[in-house]
Amino acid sequence: GAAAAAPDAESAAAIKDGAADGAAPGGEDRAAAIDDKAEEEAGEKALPEVMPWQTGGETPIPEDLTQAVKVMERIVSQNVFHKQHMIYRNYPTLEELARLDELRAEEARVADAALHGGGSLEGKGVGVGAMADGVEPGESVEVDEAETERQEESDKPSLQDLFCFDAPQLTQGTTVTCAEWNRHNQDLLAVSYGDTTPVPTTQGGLVLFWSLKNPTYPERVLRTRHGVTALHFSSVHPNMVAAGSHDGSVMIWDLRRESDQPVLRSGSSTSQQNDQKHTDIVWETRWVDQGPDKQPPELLVSVSSDGNVLQWSMKKGLEQQLLMPLKRLPNKQLGSNSVYGHKEGIVFRKSSGFCIDFPRHDPST
């Protein structure tokens, strides 16, 4: 027992001596470990650096600032897409204006040199024999040929992408079904989205209103219960837009209202009233201008793959009447089979309709 207690006494004495000296055995290692641990905890608690433009992104914008922020966003967007806007509106770009200024200055120098006589051409460096230092005649010819080739290439017909209206966070799983420009506000583009497969896997549809003033995000978003397959703006009332959906419904929105719900919507396919919707996908809706002398000045017509062309009236809700059935006619060239002599059998008496249009000056045709 005395032998076992001896090492403990020595250890206690050593610890006491170390404490008296101000340092315990392994004190430096423990202090370093404590410092490292403190640094790690401080690093974990430190917040990541937030970009200035992301500060307050999770907090809603006050209503008083909404319009001002919207205008500022448009200003920034138009600065970013300045060149595309100039090309779209058929205005000369800054590069083209600079090139025109150079050509005009060159023509002015040549005209000025011609007025002062041929002797001054060499002094002004405009004559044929005047060359810049270190430039051989052969090199100047090559530059002229390259410039000619560039001009020929620029004269060739080409197609250039100017604007791309894309919002994948909204249109995930859907396809573009229709795009329609507003005739009154030519900067406004309405685009419909939906799943057009026979058995849709993505529920709901969208109508996005894009503006050239801000191509980065839609100005307005309308959500529907079913995919939207057709769109058309009214020419008499540019604030009215008609749409057809995957379930056969016809809807009309008044863009002056803030609500996303349509002001008019067709009824169910089993309705006993004359507001029945199509029984299949509506592939096109069309406002037909009847002229200012007739009332109403416009009619709404829709066509569907159920084989019906319907005309819609807005006097008492959205009421329809059959304008024209699309009948399937037998093909005389396929009247009989060359082997068995069977006649062509017609399973469905109605033919699907996918598009419709009317002459501008003759809406009755």
Phi, psi and omega in degrees: 000322179292324179293323181288329182282341182297311179299321179298321179294320179295318180297317180296320179295320180295317179297321180294316179297319180295321179296323179293322179286349179094008181213132178266161178299128182073019182294322180296319179295317180294321179295319179295320179296321179295320179296317179298318180295321179295320178295318179298316179296321178295322178294324179291323182282339183292133180281146177294152181293128182260130178294147183302320183283352177262354180294127181077017182292334181274345180270140180292150179281134177302147182298329180293336182260356185299311182295320179295319178295322179297316178296317179296321178297321178294321180297314179297318181297319180291330174292321180292319183259032183299313182297317180296321178295320180296319179290318182297321181270010175063036173260150177292139178281173179297322178295318179294322177295319178296321178294321178294322177297320178295318179295319179294319177296321178295317178296323178294320178295318179295318179294321178295320179293323179293327179291327182271005177096164184290335183294332182276355180294320181292321180295327181273353180073028182252341183293170181294324182279351182279121180231152175289158181297133177080008180249121180275157179301322180297324179292322178296325178295320179296320178297319179295319178295319178296319178296322178295319179296320179296321178294320178296319178295322180291335179281344181288146179294138181210164180235124184240134177285125179255308183230144176233112180267105187219129176220076185298334179291342179257324190259020181300125177084005180240166179237157176285127182250334182198148175223132187219127176274145175278128184289330181278311176255096188284358174268357186257125180237125177258131182231132179256149182226148177181168176264111186263013177291155180306322175241095185299136175264340178252117181278146177088160179222175183221150166231114180253134179253109182262146177235141176294342178290339178208084183285356186278339181204143183295148179288328182209147182234125175247128180253139181235162181286334180230162181298139179269131186243348183208147179216149173197131177276146174282137178275334178279319178238091186297345179278354181259132177229131179256146183218151172243151185237173183292334182269005178095002181280153173241130185230152177228128177250144170254109187289351176286340179271147181279343183289145177276351181280138178294148179286333177223143180210139179291156182281197181277164180288345179255012181295144178274350179271180180267036176244022182297143177270175174294155178266002178215186186297134174273118186263343177200141171239143186215126171276127183252118181279118179268353183103156184290344183277346184254153178238127354287157182291343181225148173237148177255127182234142178227151178229142185224165177283004172279357176090015181239141170251115186251144174251133187248138177246144183247020180291313180232081186077211178246096183253146184238156170218149183288119179271321182193128172272144178263101183271145177270124181255144178292146178273120181294332179289343179243039184290332181211155177274138186292340183260308186259346180073021179284143176278159180291127179264134180255113181281313180250130181281342180250146180257146181288143175247132184244339178204160180205148177206161182230146174298143186296324185259003180216079184291349180279352182263000000 
